[in-house]
Amino acid sequence: MKAIILAAGRGERMRPLTLTTPKPLLSVGGKPLIEHHLEHLHRAGFRDVVINHAWLGEQIEYSLGDGERFGLSLHYSREGEPLETAGGIARALPLLFSHDTDWFMVINGDVWADFDLTRLQPPAYGEQPALDAILVMADNPSYHRHGDFCLNDNGMLSEECAGKEGEKLTFTGISLLRRRLFEGLTDQAGKLGPVLRAAMSEGRVAGLHHCGLWVDVGTPERLRALDQQLAIQEL
């Protein structure tokens, strides 16, 4: 199975840090944010990783190269002008083709988590054949109190909580997706949210609850806070 790290955003909320450095190369815990993802993927057994990029993307390729020093083979999906998430994945699909499975892992380049990626596995053959996505969900942070989706007792995700208020969880930006989720879509498909919601309404999206550390590293303040937290953990 292959993985893709979504790294094409402009990092508007990270300015001025991202005026000269792409967000995935901002340092946290002593190394660029994207290197944490690469190390986690390698530990989980991945060897082929795709990275899409746009804004200052040449810096990402120069910094990471072919991935040999991470024990990985890196491939780049160059967008020029950044596409939305679903469009970016749709463009990268040829690079994500695998002979052994039609599933692939997706990680937003601007998150950090201590989630064990080996927990995220495609259904066994014959199990849940209608499933097209498995999303990792986390408790709602202070900056996203209302959450995104409800994780039901049967492990499936829904947009509504069946009258239960305040029980939604937040999507971490880490997921397993199936190729057929993007059938008929082009690189102009827009955001991933509507694609997931459409599949969710048909009972094709499951979820896993991650109770550990997760951060949407979307602002300089969160970047600094995470950097300090990781430094404390290393003491």
N, C-alpha and C positions, 0 to 999 in steps of 0.2 A: 504494500500500500504506500502511496505517496502522500506528501503534505504540501500545502501552500501557505506561505506567510503573506498576509496582505499588508503591503508597505508602500502604497502609492499615494497616500494622502498628503496634502500640503502642510498639515500640522498648524492650522491657523491659530488654534487656541494656545499653542506653544510659543508663539512669537514673543520676543525677538529671537529665541533660541534657534528656531527653524528657518530663519532668514538665510542662513549660510550652511546649515547642517540638516539633513533629512531626519525626521523624528526617530526612525529606527536606529540611528547611529548615536543618539543622545546617550550619555553614560549614566548608568545606575548600577550600584553595587560593584563599581570598579571596571565595568565593561559596557560596550554598547548594548542597548536594550535587546536588539535582535539576536545578539550572541547568546543571551539566556535562552531564547526560543530554540536556537540551533542545538544547544547543549541538551536541552530537555528532549528534543526530538531524537537525538542520537541515543540518549539513554533509554528511550522507549523502543528502540530498534529500527527507527527510520533511517534510510540511507539516501533516498532521492527526495529533494525538497525544491519546490518552485517558489520564487519570490517575485511578486509583481511590483513594479516601481514606476514612478513618473517624476515627481518633484525631486531634483538633485539626485536622480537615480544612479547616475554614473559614479557617485561617491559610494553608494552601496556596493556596486559591482567591484570597484577598486578595493574597498575594504575587505570584502568577503571572498573575492576571487571565485575559484571553482569549488570551494568548500572542503578541499582536501585536509586542511588543518583541523577541521571539525569532524573528520571521518565521514563526510557527506559528499554527495554529488549535487551541486547547486545548479539550477536552471533559472533563467530570468525571463519574465514576461514584461516586455518594455511597452509602456502605454503612451509615452509622450505627454499628452494631456491626461490627467488622472480620470479614470472611469469610476463609476460607483461600484459598490462591492459585488453585486450580482453580475454586472457587466465585466468587471475585471476577472472574475472566476470563469465566466463564459469564454472570454478570450483565451484564458490559460488552459482550458480543458484539454487541448491536444497534448500539452506537456504533462498532464496529470493522468494520461491513459496508463492503465496497468493491466497486464494479462491475467492476473490472479484475482482481481476484485474490481467492482465498479464503484467502490467507496474511496474517499480520500479525506484527509484531515485538513481543516482550515483553522488558522490562528490569526487573529487580528494582531498586527505588528505593534500596536500601541497599548497592549495590556501586559500585566505580569501576574503569574499565578504559580503556586507551588502544587498545582494539580498534577497527579500522576497520570500521564498520558496513556499508560497501558490500560487504564480503566475504560478507555473509550474504544470499544471494539464493535465491528459490524455484527449484525445478528448472524447466528449460525445458519447454515444452509437449511432452508425450509421453515425457519422461524421468522415471524413478522415480515412476510414477503412484501407487505404494502409499505413498510417503513422506508422513508427517504431521507431522514435527518435525525441526528441525535445531538442535542445541544447541552453543553455544560452550563448549569445555572448556579448562581451564588446568592447569598443573602444580600439584601438591598443596602448599598452604601449610603452615606448621608447625602450624597449629591444625586442620588437616584432612588428616592424613598418609595416611590410607587411601583417599582419593578416593571417587568416586561410581560411575563407569562406565568400561568399557574401550572405547577407540577402536580398532577393528580395521583391518587393512590395507585393507579395502574401503571405509573411511570410515563404516561403520555402528557404532552404539553397542550394547553389550550389558552386562548386569549382571554376568556372569561373564567371567573372563579365560581360559577354556579351559586352566586349569592353570598359567597364568603369574601368579605372585604379585607384587604390588607394582607393577603396571603400570596401575592405574586412574588416571584423571584426575578433576579436580574440575569440576563444573558451575558455570559462572560466573553463572548467573541471566540470561544473555542468550540469546535464542533466536528462531527463526522457528517459528510454530505454524500449523497449518491448522484451519480452522473445524470440519471434520468430526471432529477429535480430541475435541470437546466435545458431539457428538451425544448426545442423551438425558440430558445432565447439567444440573443446576440450580445455583442459587447456594449450595446445600447440598452441593456435590460434594466439599468437603474440600480436601486438599492436592493439588498438582500432581504430586508424585512418583509416587504409585500410577498415575495416568493415563499418565504417560510410561513407566513400567515395563511396563504392559500393552501399550502400543504397541511398545515395544522387543522384547518377547517374540515379536512378530509380524513383526519386521524392518522396522518403519516409522519408525525414528528414526536419523538420521545425525548426525555430529558434525564440528566444525572445531576444530583445536588452535590456541589463541592462546598465543604464546610471550612476549608482552610483559607489561606491568604489569597486574595485576588484584588487587583487594583487596575482601574482604567487610568492609564498614565496619560491623561489628556491635558494637563496644565502644568506649568513650571512648579507650582506649589505641591502637586501630587508627586511629581518627579523627585523633588527634594525630600519629601516625607518618606517615599519608598527607599531612596538612597540611604537615608539615616536609619531606617528600619533594617535594611540588609546589613549595614555596617555593624549594628548592635548584634545581630544574629551571628556574625563572624567572630565576635569577641569570645 
